[in-house]
Amino acid sequence: MPRTAAPSVNPPPTRSSRRRTSASVVLRSVLEHGPVARSTISRLTGLSPASVTDYCARFSELGLIRESETPRRSQGVGRPHVPLDLDDSRFVVGGVHVAVPYTTVALLDLRGRVVDRRELRHDGAHTADATGGVDPSVVLARAADGLSELLDRSPRLRALGVGFAAGGWVDRGSGTVVEHPLLGWREVPVREVLGARTGLPVHVDGHARALVDAERLFGRARGGRSMLHLFVGNVVDAAFATHDEVHHGPRSQAGAIAHLPVPGGTEPCPCGRTGCLQVELSERTLCERARRAGITDGTNPMHVVAAAAAGDQEAVRLLVRRAGAVGRATRLLLDVLNPETVVVTEVGVMHREDCLAALREGVGDARAASVMPTSFPDSVLAVAGGSVALDVLYRDPLAASPEAI
C-alpha cells in the first residue's frame, strides 16, 4: 500500500494500555471541543498548563492538530489565545467491514467522517469456497486491494492503520474471526493477513463493539456513562460499555445474543431450536417474508424500505412489526444491563419514523427516551471498520501516531 513505511503489525492494546492516558485526554478534548484554547484544555482535563502545552506541541509536530487561523482575544490585556483544532487534512485510517453479502472498504478522517468508500460484493466463483461459504483469503485480498485503490485516489492522504469489523465471534486480542457461521469462517487470522498485505497496523473487533466506539467518539451518545448497542442485520449482536470501556469478556465473546429465545417466535434456527433472536429478526428473514408477500424478489433489505417509501402497506407492516420486536428484545437487555443510553442499528429504525416509534413502544414508555438510532445511518458499516482503528488512536495517540509507523 503506497505512502507508508512497512512496519511490523502492532500487537493489540492490553487492558491497562486501553485506559485513557493523559495524551488521550488532551487529544479527545481537541476532538470534542475544538477549536479550543490550551487554557481551556487544561481546565477541562485537570492537567497542568505545562503538560497540555507539551502534548499539544507533540501532536502539532506529528500533524494531528493545528492552530486555528483566527486567534481569540483573551479577556482584558495580554496576548490572544490561539485555539487548536484537529488537522483532518493529512491522515486517514482504513476501514474494512465484512458483511454477509459484501465487504465495505473505506477511508475515514480523524473526525470519523467517511472520505471515500467502495462495496465489494461476495458473488461468483471468485469468492465461494469449497464449503459454500465465502473464502476469507479472497475477501481479505480484495479488501486490501480496495483500500490501496482508495488511497491512490487521494494521494495527499497517508494511512495510519486499518480497522476491521465483522459480526459473529471476533477476538480483538488475537485479531481473529473465531467463528462466523453465515460466512463459513472459523479461526481466520485477519490481523496477520491484512497486515501482511497492507504493511499497516491492523486492529480487529466485532462490529457492535466498533459502533460503540464510534458513538462515544463521534456520535450523539458521546459523553454518556454507559451505553448498549444493538446491531440487527443478517447478524444480530450487542455490545455494552461503561465509563469509556467496552466489555469484551474472555476471548471477546461478550455480546453474543443470536440464540436468545423470542417468545412466540416461529422461525427454525440452525441450532435446532425455534424462535432464536437472530433468525427471527435478521435481514434474511425480513427479505424472505417480503418475497413471500410479493414485495421484492431479492435479498436486499433496502428494497423493502424503498417499497414502504413508495406506499406499499405490506412493506410498512413488515418493517414496523420487526422494529417492535427489536424493541421488545431491547427491553430484555435493558432489564439486565440498565444502560444510560441505547443505540440501535436496524434498517427500518434508521430510515423511518414509524419504525423508530415502534421500537420505542416495544421498549416501553419508562425507557423509550433513552433509545436512539445509530448516528451514522448512511455510512454505518464504513464507520464500524474505521472506528476500530480510530479507537486505538484516541486511546494512545502517541503510540498510534504517524511517528510510530
C-alpha positions, 0 to 999 in steps of 0.5 A: 500500500503506497505512502507508508513505511512497512512496519511490523503489525502492532500487537493489540492494546492490553487492558491497562494500555486501553485506559485513557492516558493523559495524551488521550485526554488532551487529544479527545478534548481537541476532538470534542471541543475544538477549536479550543484554547490550551487554557481551556484544555487544561481546565477541562482535563485537570492537567497542568498548563505545562503538560497540555502545552507539551502534548499539544506541541507533540501532536502539532509536530506529528500533524494531528492538530493545528492552530486555528487561523483566527486567534481569540482575544483573551479577556482584558490585556495580554496576548490572544489565545490561539485555539487548536483544532484537529488537522483532518487534512493529512491522515486517514485510517482504513476501514474494512467491514465484512458483511454477509453479502459484501465487504465495505472498504473505506477511508475515514478522517480523524473526525470519523467522517467517511472520505471515500468508500467502495462495496465489494460484493461476495458473488461468483466463483471468485469468492465461494469456497469449497464449503459454500461459504465465502473464502476469507483469503479472497475477501481479505485480498480484495479488501486490501486491494480496495483500500490501496485503490482508495488511497491512490485516489487521494494521494495527499492522504497517508494511512495510519492503520486499518480497522476491521469489523465483522459480526459473529465471534471476533477476538480483538486480542488475537485479531481473529474471526473465531467463528462466523457461521453465515460466512463459513469462517472459523479461526481466520487470522485477519490481523496477520493477513491484512497486515501482511498485505497492507504493511499497516497496523491492523486492529480487529473487533466485532462490529457492535463493539466498533459502533460503540466506539464510534458513538462515544467518539463521534456520535450523539451518545458521546459523553454518556456513562454507559451505553448498549448497542444493538446491531440487527442485520443478517447478524444480530449482536450487542455490545455494552460499555461503561465509563469509556470501556467496552466489555469484551469478556474472555476471548471477546465473546461478550455480546453474543445474543443470536440464540436468545429465545423470542417468545412466540417466535416461529422461525427454525434456527440452525441450532435446532431450536425455534424462535432464536433472536437472530433468525427471527429478526435478521435481514434474511428473514425480513427479505424472505417474508417480503418475497413471500408477500410479493414485495421484492424478489431479492435479498436486499433489505433496502428494497423493502424500505424503498417499497414502504417509501413508495406506499406499499402497506405490506412493506410498512407492516413488515418493517414496523412489526420487526422494529417492535420486536427489536424493541421488545428484545431491547427491553430484555437487555435493558432489564439486565444491563440498565444502560444510560443510553441505547443505540440501535442499528436496524434498517427500518429504525434508521430510515423511518419514523414509524419504525423508530416509534415502534421500537420505542413502544416495544421498549416501553414508555419508562425507557423509550427516551433513552433509545436512539438510532445509530448516528451514522445511518448512511455510512454505518458499516464504513464507520464500524471498520474505521472506528476500530482503528480510530479507537486505538488512536484516541486511546494512545495517540502517541503510540498510534501516531504517524511517528510510530509507523 
